[in-house]
Amino acid sequence: MDKEQTVSQLRQLMSEQLELSLPDVIKEEDRLYEDLNVDSIMVLQLVVYIEEVFNVTVPEEEMDPAVFQTVGSLVDFIHALKGEHIPSTSQILRS
């Protein structure tokens, strides 16, 4: 699964399950709290939905607030939990 697909799934999850009014497209640089109006209770709900949808387990000790700063940081966290390495743009260009 690539980052675009993960962002799309997160958008759908936040829109439907958290009942957030979101733009049609969310970007990796969008901040969860400031730009997408996610609150601390929603973050806890989001963790549960992420575990279900992406079939991962979020260890309590991994609950670093930095993970929930932006859509991109959350996507990277999900891929790390799944054990997937997503190459950066610079890594792709060097190939």
Phi and psi restraints in degrees (range 20) as a CNS / XPLOR table:
assign (resid 1 and name C) (resid 2 and name N)
       (resid 2 and name CA) (resid 2 and name C) 1.0 -93.7 20.0 2
assign (resid 2 and name N) (resid 2 and name CA)
       (resid 2 and name C) (resid 3 and name N) 1.0 173.3 20.0 2
assign (resid 2 and name C) (resid 3 and name N)
       (resid 3 and name CA) (resid 3 and name C) 1.0 -61.8 20.0 2
assign (resid 3 and name N) (resid 3 and name CA)
       (resid 3 and name C) (resid 4 and name N) 1.0 -38.7 20.0 2
assign (resid 3 and name C) (resid 4 and name N)
       (resid 4 and name CA) (resid 4 and name C) 1.0 -60.6 20.0 2
assign (resid 4 and name N) (resid 4 and name CA)
       (resid 4 and name C) (resid 5 and name N) 1.0 -42.8 20.0 2
assign (resid 4 and name C) (resid 5 and name N)
       (resid 5 and name CA) (resid 5 and name C) 1.0 -65.0 20.0 2
assign (resid 5 and name N) (resid 5 and name CA)
       (resid 5 and name C) (resid 6 and name N) 1.0 -40.1 20.0 2
assign (resid 5 and name C) (resid 6 and name N)
       (resid 6 and name CA) (resid 6 and name C) 1.0 -66.0 20.0 2
assign (resid 6 and name N) (resid 6 and name CA)
       (resid 6 and name C) (resid 7 and name N) 1.0 -43.4 20.0 2
assign (resid 6 and name C) (resid 7 and name N)
       (resid 7 and name CA) (resid 7 and name C) 1.0 -60.3 20.0 2
assign (resid 7 and name N) (resid 7 and name CA)
       (resid 7 and name C) (resid 8 and name N) 1.0 -43.6 20.0 2
assign (resid 7 and name C) (resid 8 and name N)
       (resid 8 and name CA) (resid 8 and name C) 1.0 -62.1 20.0 2
assign (resid 8 and name N) (resid 8 and name CA)
       (resid 8 and name C) (resid 9 and name N) 1.0 -43.5 20.0 2
assign (resid 8 and name C) (resid 9 and name N)
       (resid 9 and name CA) (resid 9 and name C) 1.0 -65.6 20.0 2
assign (resid 9 and name N) (resid 9 and name CA)
       (resid 9 and name C) (resid 10 and name N) 1.0 -39.7 20.0 2
assign (resid 9 and name C) (resid 10 and name N)
       (resid 10 and name CA) (resid 10 and name C) 1.0 -63.0 20.0 2
assign (resid 10 and name N) (resid 10 and name CA)
       (resid 10 and name C) (resid 11 and name N) 1.0 -41.6 20.0 2
assign (resid 10 and name C) (resid 11 and name N)
       (resid 11 and name CA) (resid 11 and name C) 1.0 -60.7 20.0 2
assign (resid 11 and name N) (resid 11 and name CA)
       (resid 11 and name C) (resid 12 and name N) 1.0 -46.7 20.0 2
assign (resid 11 and name C) (resid 12 and name N)
       (resid 12 and name CA) (resid 12 and name C) 1.0 -62.2 20.0 2
assign (resid 12 and name N) (resid 12 and name CA)
       (resid 12 and name C) (resid 13 and name N) 1.0 -44.0 20.0 2
assign (resid 12 and name C) (resid 13 and name N)
       (resid 13 and name CA) (resid 13 and name C) 1.0 -61.2 20.0 2
assign (resid 13 and name N) (resid 13 and name CA)
       (resid 13 and name C) (resid 14 and name N) 1.0 -47.2 20.0 2
assign (resid 13 and name C) (resid 14 and name N)
       (resid 14 and name CA) (resid 14 and name C) 1.0 -67.5 20.0 2
assign (resid 14 and name N) (resid 14 and name CA)
       (resid 14 and name C) (resid 15 and name N) 1.0 -37.0 20.0 2
assign (resid 14 and name C) (resid 15 and name N)
       (resid 15 and name CA) (resid 15 and name C) 1.0 -68.7 20.0 2
assign (resid 15 and name N) (resid 15 and name CA)
       (resid 15 and name C) (resid 16 and name N) 1.0 -48.0 20.0 2
assign (resid 15 and name C) (resid 16 and name N)
       (resid 16 and name CA) (resid 16 and name C) 1.0 -81.4 20.0 2
assign (resid 16 and name N) (resid 16 and name CA)
       (resid 16 and name C) (resid 17 and name N) 1.0 -47.6 20.0 2
assign (resid 16 and name C) (resid 17 and name N)
       (resid 17 and name CA) (resid 17 and name C) 1.0 -83.1 20.0 2
assign (resid 17 and name N) (resid 17 and name CA)
       (resid 17 and name C) (resid 18 and name N) 1.0 -37.7 20.0 2
assign (resid 17 and name C) (resid 18 and name N)
       (resid 18 and name CA) (resid 18 and name C) 1.0 -94.4 20.0 2
assign (resid 18 and name N) (resid 18 and name CA)
       (resid 18 and name C) (resid 19 and name N) 1.0 -5.4 20.0 2
assign (resid 18 and name C) (resid 19 and name N)
       (resid 19 and name CA) (resid 19 and name C) 1.0 55.3 20.0 2
assign (resid 19 and name N) (resid 19 and name CA)
       (resid 19 and name C) (resid 20 and name N) 1.0 42.3 20.0 2
assign (resid 19 and name C) (resid 20 and name N)
       (resid 20 and name CA) (resid 20 and name C) 1.0 -89.2 20.0 2
assign (resid 20 and name N) (resid 20 and name CA)
       (resid 20 and name C) (resid 21 and name N) 1.0 145.0 20.0 2
assign (resid 20 and name C) (resid 21 and name N)
       (resid 21 and name CA) (resid 21 and name C) 1.0 -90.0 20.0 2
assign (resid 21 and name N) (resid 21 and name CA)
       (resid 21 and name C) (resid 22 and name N) 1.0 107.3 20.0 2
assign (resid 21 and name C) (resid 22 and name N)
       (resid 22 and name CA) (resid 22 and name C) 1.0 -116.3 20.0 2
assign (resid 22 and name N) (resid 22 and name CA)
       (resid 22 and name C) (resid 23 and name N) 1.0 156.5 20.0 2
assign (resid 22 and name C) (resid 23 and name N)
       (resid 23 and name CA) (resid 23 and name C) 1.0 -64.5 20.0 2
assign (resid 23 and name N) (resid 23 and name CA)
       (resid 23 and name C) (resid 24 and name N) 1.0 161.9 20.0 2
assign (resid 23 and name C) (resid 24 and name N)
       (resid 24 and name CA) (resid 24 and name C) 1.0 -58.0 20.0 2
assign (resid 24 and name N) (resid 24 and name CA)
       (resid 24 and name C) (resid 25 and name N) 1.0 -33.6 20.0 2
assign (resid 24 and name C) (resid 25 and name N)
       (resid 25 and name CA) (resid 25 and name C) 1.0 -127.7 20.0 2
assign (resid 25 and name N) (resid 25 and name CA)
       (resid 25 and name C) (resid 26 and name N) 1.0 129.1 20.0 2
assign (resid 25 and name C) (resid 26 and name N)
       (resid 26 and name CA) (resid 26 and name C) 1.0 -108.0 20.0 2
assign (resid 26 and name N) (resid 26 and name CA)
       (resid 26 and name C) (resid 27 and name N) 1.0 148.5 20.0 2
assign (resid 26 and name C) (resid 27 and name N)
       (resid 27 and name CA) (resid 27 and name C) 1.0 -109.5 20.0 2
assign (resid 27 and name N) (resid 27 and name CA)
       (resid 27 and name C) (resid 28 and name N) 1.0 157.8 20.0 2
assign (resid 27 and name C) (resid 28 and name N)
       (resid 28 and name CA) (resid 28 and name C) 1.0 -58.9 20.0 2
assign (resid 28 and name N) (resid 28 and name CA)
       (resid 28 and name C) (resid 29 and name N) 1.0 -30.5 20.0 2
assign (resid 28 and name C) (resid 29 and name N)
       (resid 29 and name CA) (resid 29 and name C) 1.0 -82.9 20.0 2
assign (resid 29 and name N) (resid 29 and name CA)
       (resid 29 and name C) (resid 30 and name N) 1.0 -5.9 20.0 2
assign (resid 29 and name C) (resid 30 and name N)
       (resid 30 and name CA) (resid 30 and name C) 1.0 -63.5 20.0 2
assign (resid 30 and name N) (resid 30 and name CA)
       (resid 30 and name C) (resid 31 and name N) 1.0 130.8 20.0 2
assign (resid 30 and name C) (resid 31 and name N)
       (resid 31 and name CA) (resid 31 and name C) 1.0 -85.9 20.0 2
assign (resid 31 and name N) (resid 31 and name CA)
       (resid 31 and name C) (resid 32 and name N) 1.0 132.8 20.0 2
assign (resid 31 and name C) (resid 32 and name N)
       (resid 32 and name CA) (resid 32 and name C) 1.0 -61.2 20.0 2
assign (resid 32 and name N) (resid 32 and name CA)
       (resid 32 and name C) (resid 33 and name N) 1.0 -49.6 20.0 2
assign (resid 32 and name C) (resid 33 and name N)
       (resid 33 and name CA) (resid 33 and name C) 1.0 -75.2 20.0 2
assign (resid 33 and name N) (resid 33 and name CA)
       (resid 33 and name C) (resid 34 and name N) 1.0 -51.9 20.0 2
assign (resid 33 and name C) (resid 34 and name N)
       (resid 34 and name CA) (resid 34 and name C) 1.0 -76.5 20.0 2
assign (resid 34 and name N) (resid 34 and name CA)
       (resid 34 and name C) (resid 35 and name N) 1.0 -42.1 20.0 2
assign (resid 34 and name C) (resid 35 and name N)
       (resid 35 and name CA) (resid 35 and name C) 1.0 -92.9 20.0 2
assign (resid 35 and name N) (resid 35 and name CA)
       (resid 35 and name C) (resid 36 and name N) 1.0 -33.7 20.0 2
assign (resid 35 and name C) (resid 36 and name N)
       (resid 36 and name CA) (resid 36 and name C) 1.0 -107.9 20.0 2
assign (resid 36 and name N) (resid 36 and name CA)
       (resid 36 and name C) (resid 37 and name N) 1.0 1.2 20.0 2
assign (resid 36 and name C) (resid 37 and name N)
       (resid 37 and name CA) (resid 37 and name C) 1.0 60.3 20.0 2
assign (resid 37 and name N) (resid 37 and name CA)
       (resid 37 and name C) (resid 38 and name N) 1.0 36.6 20.0 2
assign (resid 37 and name C) (resid 38 and name N)
       (resid 38 and name CA) (resid 38 and name C) 1.0 -82.1 20.0 2
assign (resid 38 and name N) (resid 38 and name CA)
       (resid 38 and name C) (resid 39 and name N) 1.0 137.9 20.0 2
assign (resid 38 and name C) (resid 39 and name N)
       (resid 39 and name CA) (resid 39 and name C) 1.0 -110.8 20.0 2
assign (resid 39 and name N) (resid 39 and name CA)
       (resid 39 and name C) (resid 40 and name N) 1.0 177.7 20.0 2
assign (resid 39 and name C) (resid 40 and name N)
       (resid 40 and name CA) (resid 40 and name C) 1.0 -64.2 20.0 2
assign (resid 40 and name N) (resid 40 and name CA)
       (resid 40 and name C) (resid 41 and name N) 1.0 -34.7 20.0 2
assign (resid 40 and name C) (resid 41 and name N)
       (resid 41 and name CA) (resid 41 and name C) 1.0 -67.1 20.0 2
assign (resid 41 and name N) (resid 41 and name CA)
       (resid 41 and name C) (resid 42 and name N) 1.0 -41.0 20.0 2
assign (resid 41 and name C) (resid 42 and name N)
       (resid 42 and name CA) (resid 42 and name C) 1.0 -62.8 20.0 2
assign (resid 42 and name N) (resid 42 and name CA)
       (resid 42 and name C) (resid 43 and name N) 1.0 -34.0 20.0 2
assign (resid 42 and name C) (resid 43 and name N)
       (resid 43 and name CA) (resid 43 and name C) 1.0 -62.1 20.0 2
assign (resid 43 and name N) (resid 43 and name CA)
       (resid 43 and name C) (resid 44 and name N) 1.0 -42.9 20.0 2
assign (resid 43 and name C) (resid 44 and name N)
       (resid 44 and name CA) (resid 44 and name C) 1.0 -62.9 20.0 2
assign (resid 44 and name N) (resid 44 and name CA)
       (resid 44 and name C) (resid 45 and name N) 1.0 -42.1 20.0 2
assign (resid 44 and name C) (resid 45 and name N)
       (resid 45 and name CA) (resid 45 and name C) 1.0 -64.4 20.0 2
assign (resid 45 and name N) (resid 45 and name CA)
       (resid 45 and name C) (resid 46 and name N) 1.0 -40.7 20.0 2
assign (resid 45 and name C) (resid 46 and name N)
       (resid 46 and name CA) (resid 46 and name C) 1.0 -60.7 20.0 2
assign (resid 46 and name N) (resid 46 and name CA)
       (resid 46 and name C) (resid 47 and name N) 1.0 -39.8 20.0 2
assign (resid 46 and name C) (resid 47 and name N)
       (resid 47 and name CA) (resid 47 and name C) 1.0 -59.6 20.0 2
assign (resid 47 and name N) (resid 47 and name CA)
       (resid 47 and name C) (resid 48 and name N) 1.0 -44.2 20.0 2
assign (resid 47 and name C) (resid 48 and name N)
       (resid 48 and name CA) (resid 48 and name C) 1.0 -61.7 20.0 2
assign (resid 48 and name N) (resid 48 and name CA)
       (resid 48 and name C) (resid 49 and name N) 1.0 -46.0 20.0 2
assign (resid 48 and name C) (resid 49 and name N)
       (resid 49 and name CA) (resid 49 and name C) 1.0 -66.0 20.0 2
assign (resid 49 and name N) (resid 49 and name CA)
       (resid 49 and name C) (resid 50 and name N) 1.0 -38.0 20.0 2
assign (resid 49 and name C) (resid 50 and name N)
       (resid 50 and name CA) (resid 50 and name C) 1.0 -61.8 20.0 2
assign (resid 50 and name N) (resid 50 and name CA)
       (resid 50 and name C) (resid 51 and name N) 1.0 -42.8 20.0 2
assign (resid 50 and name C) (resid 51 and name N)
       (resid 51 and name CA) (resid 51 and name C) 1.0 -60.9 20.0 2
assign (resid 51 and name N) (resid 51 and name CA)
       (resid 51 and name C) (resid 52 and name N) 1.0 -41.2 20.0 2
assign (resid 51 and name C) (resid 52 and name N)
       (resid 52 and name CA) (resid 52 and name C) 1.0 -71.3 20.0 2
assign (resid 52 and name N) (resid 52 and name CA)
       (resid 52 and name C) (resid 53 and name N) 1.0 -50.9 20.0 2
assign (resid 52 and name C) (resid 53 and name N)
       (resid 53 and name CA) (resid 53 and name C) 1.0 -70.0 20.0 2
assign (resid 53 and name N) (resid 53 and name CA)
       (resid 53 and name C) (resid 54 and name N) 1.0 -42.1 20.0 2
assign (resid 53 and name C) (resid 54 and name N)
       (resid 54 and name CA) (resid 54 and name C) 1.0 -96.7 20.0 2
assign (resid 54 and name N) (resid 54 and name CA)
       (resid 54 and name C) (resid 55 and name N) 1.0 1.2 20.0 2
assign (resid 54 and name C) (resid 55 and name N)
       (resid 55 and name CA) (resid 55 and name C) 1.0 54.2 20.0 2
assign (resid 55 and name N) (resid 55 and name CA)
       (resid 55 and name C) (resid 56 and name N) 1.0 51.3 20.0 2
assign (resid 55 and name C) (resid 56 and name N)
       (resid 56 and name CA) (resid 56 and name C) 1.0 -128.3 20.0 2
assign (resid 56 and name N) (resid 56 and name CA)
       (resid 56 and name C) (resid 57 and name N) 1.0 166.2 20.0 2
assign (resid 56 and name C) (resid 57 and name N)
       (resid 57 and name CA) (resid 57 and name C) 1.0 -117.8 20.0 2
assign (resid 57 and name N) (resid 57 and name CA)
       (resid 57 and name C) (resid 58 and name N) 1.0 126.9 20.0 2
assign (resid 57 and name C) (resid 58 and name N)
       (resid 58 and name CA) (resid 58 and name C) 1.0 -96.2 20.0 2
assign (resid 58 and name N) (resid 58 and name CA)
       (resid 58 and name C) (resid 59 and name N) 1.0 106.9 20.0 2
assign (resid 58 and name C) (resid 59 and name N)
       (resid 59 and name CA) (resid 59 and name C) 1.0 -66.4 20.0 2
assign (resid 59 and name N) (resid 59 and name CA)
       (resid 59 and name C) (resid 60 and name N) 1.0 140.8 20.0 2
assign (resid 59 and name C) (resid 60 and name N)
       (resid 60 and name CA) (resid 60 and name C) 1.0 -56.7 20.0 2
assign (resid 60 and name N) (resid 60 and name CA)
       (resid 60 and name C) (resid 61 and name N) 1.0 -36.7 20.0 2
assign (resid 60 and name C) (resid 61 and name N)
       (resid 61 and name CA) (resid 61 and name C) 1.0 -69.2 20.0 2
assign (resid 61 and name N) (resid 61 and name CA)
       (resid 61 and name C) (resid 62 and name N) 1.0 -13.0 20.0 2
assign (resid 61 and name C) (resid 62 and name N)
       (resid 62 and name CA) (resid 62 and name C) 1.0 -91.1 20.0 2
assign (resid 62 and name N) (resid 62 and name CA)
       (resid 62 and name C) (resid 63 and name N) 1.0 3.6 20.0 2
assign (resid 62 and name C) (resid 63 and name N)
       (resid 63 and name CA) (resid 63 and name C) 1.0 -80.0 20.0 2
assign (resid 63 and name N) (resid 63 and name CA)
       (resid 63 and name C) (resid 64 and name N) 1.0 57.2 20.0 2
assign (resid 63 and name C) (resid 64 and name N)
       (resid 64 and name CA) (resid 64 and name C) 1.0 -77.0 20.0 2
assign (resid 64 and name N) (resid 64 and name CA)
       (resid 64 and name C) (resid 65 and name N) 1.0 128.3 20.0 2
assign (resid 64 and name C) (resid 65 and name N)
       (resid 65 and name CA) (resid 65 and name C) 1.0 -55.6 20.0 2
assign (resid 65 and name N) (resid 65 and name CA)
       (resid 65 and name C) (resid 66 and name N) 1.0 -27.4 20.0 2
assign (resid 65 and name C) (resid 66 and name N)
       (resid 66 and name CA) (resid 66 and name C) 1.0 -61.7 20.0 2
assign (resid 66 and name N) (resid 66 and name CA)
       (resid 66 and name C) (resid 67 and name N) 1.0 -28.4 20.0 2
assign (resid 66 and name C) (resid 67 and name N)
       (resid 67 and name CA) (resid 67 and name C) 1.0 -61.0 20.0 2
assign (resid 67 and name N) (resid 67 and name CA)
       (resid 67 and name C) (resid 68 and name N) 1.0 -31.1 20.0 2
assign (resid 67 and name C) (resid 68 and name N)
       (resid 68 and name CA) (resid 68 and name C) 1.0 -102.2 20.0 2
assign (resid 68 and name N) (resid 68 and name CA)
       (resid 68 and name C) (resid 69 and name N) 1.0 21.1 20.0 2
assign (resid 68 and name C) (resid 69 and name N)
       (resid 69 and name CA) (resid 69 and name C) 1.0 -76.4 20.0 2
assign (resid 69 and name N) (resid 69 and name CA)
       (resid 69 and name C) (resid 70 and name N) 1.0 -46.8 20.0 2
assign (resid 69 and name C) (resid 70 and name N)
       (resid 70 and name CA) (resid 70 and name C) 1.0 -133.0 20.0 2
assign (resid 70 and name N) (resid 70 and name CA)
       (resid 70 and name C) (resid 71 and name N) 1.0 165.0 20.0 2
assign (resid 70 and name C) (resid 71 and name N)
       (resid 71 and name CA) (resid 71 and name C) 1.0 -59.8 20.0 2
assign (resid 71 and name N) (resid 71 and name CA)
       (resid 71 and name C) (resid 72 and name N) 1.0 -42.0 20.0 2
assign (resid 71 and name C) (resid 72 and name N)
       (resid 72 and name CA) (resid 72 and name C) 1.0 -62.2 20.0 2
assign (resid 72 and name N) (resid 72 and name CA)
       (resid 72 and name C) (resid 73 and name N) 1.0 -42.6 20.0 2
assign (resid 72 and name C) (resid 73 and name N)
       (resid 73 and name CA) (resid 73 and name C) 1.0 -66.2 20.0 2
assign (resid 73 and name N) (resid 73 and name CA)
       (resid 73 and name C) (resid 74 and name N) 1.0 -34.4 20.0 2
assign (resid 73 and name C) (resid 74 and name N)
       (resid 74 and name CA) (resid 74 and name C) 1.0 -70.2 20.0 2
assign (resid 74 and name N) (resid 74 and name CA)
       (resid 74 and name C) (resid 75 and name N) 1.0 -40.6 20.0 2
assign (resid 74 and name C) (resid 75 and name N)
       (resid 75 and name CA) (resid 75 and name C) 1.0 -62.4 20.0 2
assign (resid 75 and name N) (resid 75 and name CA)
       (resid 75 and name C) (resid 76 and name N) 1.0 -45.2 20.0 2
assign (resid 75 and name C) (resid 76 and name N)
       (resid 76 and name CA) (resid 76 and name C) 1.0 -60.5 20.0 2
assign (resid 76 and name N) (resid 76 and name CA)
       (resid 76 and name C) (resid 77 and name N) 1.0 -40.1 20.0 2
assign (resid 76 and name C) (resid 77 and name N)
       (resid 77 and name CA) (resid 77 and name C) 1.0 -63.3 20.0 2
assign (resid 77 and name N) (resid 77 and name CA)
       (resid 77 and name C) (resid 78 and name N) 1.0 -45.3 20.0 2
assign (resid 77 and name C) (resid 78 and name N)
       (resid 78 and name CA) (resid 78 and name C) 1.0 -60.4 20.0 2
assign (resid 78 and name N) (resid 78 and name CA)
       (resid 78 and name C) (resid 79 and name N) 1.0 -45.8 20.0 2
assign (resid 78 and name C) (resid 79 and name N)
       (resid 79 and name CA) (resid 79 and name C) 1.0 -65.7 20.0 2
assign (resid 79 and name N) (resid 79 and name CA)
       (resid 79 and name C) (resid 80 and name N) 1.0 -35.0 20.0 2
assign (resid 79 and name C) (resid 80 and name N)
       (resid 80 and name CA) (resid 80 and name C) 1.0 -65.4 20.0 2
assign (resid 80 and name N) (resid 80 and name CA)
       (resid 80 and name C) (resid 81 and name N) 1.0 -41.1 20.0 2
assign (resid 80 and name C) (resid 81 and name N)
       (resid 81 and name CA) (resid 81 and name C) 1.0 -63.8 20.0 2
assign (resid 81 and name N) (resid 81 and name CA)
       (resid 81 and name C) (resid 82 and name N) 1.0 -33.5 20.0 2
assign (resid 81 and name C) (resid 82 and name N)
       (resid 82 and name CA) (resid 82 and name C) 1.0 -81.5 20.0 2
assign (resid 82 and name N) (resid 82 and name CA)
       (resid 82 and name C) (resid 83 and name N) 1.0 -5.4 20.0 2
assign (resid 82 and name C) (resid 83 and name N)
       (resid 83 and name CA) (resid 83 and name C) 1.0 74.5 20.0 2
assign (resid 83 and name N) (resid 83 and name CA)
       (resid 83 and name C) (resid 84 and name N) 1.0 22.7 20.0 2
assign (resid 83 and name C) (resid 84 and name N)
       (resid 84 and name CA) (resid 84 and name C) 1.0 -99.5 20.0 2
assign (resid 84 and name N) (resid 84 and name CA)
       (resid 84 and name C) (resid 85 and name N) 1.0 134.6 20.0 2
assign (resid 84 and name C) (resid 85 and name N)
       (resid 85 and name CA) (resid 85 and name C) 1.0 -100.0 20.0 2
assign (resid 85 and name N) (resid 85 and name CA)
       (resid 85 and name C) (resid 86 and name N) 1.0 119.0 20.0 2
assign (resid 85 and name C) (resid 86 and name N)
       (resid 86 and name CA) (resid 86 and name C) 1.0 -102.9 20.0 2
assign (resid 86 and name N) (resid 86 and name CA)
       (resid 86 and name C) (resid 87 and name N) 1.0 114.2 20.0 2
assign (resid 86 and name C) (resid 87 and name N)
       (resid 87 and name CA) (resid 87 and name C) 1.0 -66.9 20.0 2
assign (resid 87 and name N) (resid 87 and name CA)
       (resid 87 and name C) (resid 88 and name N) 1.0 145.4 20.0 2
assign (resid 87 and name C) (resid 88 and name N)
       (resid 88 and name CA) (resid 88 and name C) 1.0 -75.5 20.0 2
assign (resid 88 and name N) (resid 88 and name CA)
       (resid 88 and name C) (resid 89 and name N) 1.0 168.3 20.0 2
assign (resid 88 and name C) (resid 89 and name N)
       (resid 89 and name CA) (resid 89 and name C) 1.0 -58.9 20.0 2
assign (resid 89 and name N) (resid 89 and name CA)
       (resid 89 and name C) (resid 90 and name N) 1.0 -40.8 20.0 2
assign (resid 89 and name C) (resid 90 and name N)
       (resid 90 and name CA) (resid 90 and name C) 1.0 -65.0 20.0 2
assign (resid 90 and name N) (resid 90 and name CA)
       (resid 90 and name C) (resid 91 and name N) 1.0 -35.3 20.0 2
assign (resid 90 and name C) (resid 91 and name N)
       (resid 91 and name CA) (resid 91 and name C) 1.0 -67.5 20.0 2
assign (resid 91 and name N) (resid 91 and name CA)
       (resid 91 and name C) (resid 92 and name N) 1.0 -37.4 20.0 2
assign (resid 91 and name C) (resid 92 and name N)
       (resid 92 and name CA) (resid 92 and name C) 1.0 -67.2 20.0 2
assign (resid 92 and name N) (resid 92 and name CA)
       (resid 92 and name C) (resid 93 and name N) 1.0 -41.4 20.0 2
assign (resid 92 and name C) (resid 93 and name N)
       (resid 93 and name CA) (resid 93 and name C) 1.0 -66.6 20.0 2
assign (resid 93 and name N) (resid 93 and name CA)
       (resid 93 and name C) (resid 94 and name N) 1.0 -30.7 20.0 2
assign (resid 93 and name C) (resid 94 and name N)
       (resid 94 and name CA) (resid 94 and name C) 1.0 -75.8 20.0 2
assign (resid 94 and name N) (resid 94 and name CA)
       (resid 94 and name C) (resid 95 and name N) 1.0 -18.3 20.0 2
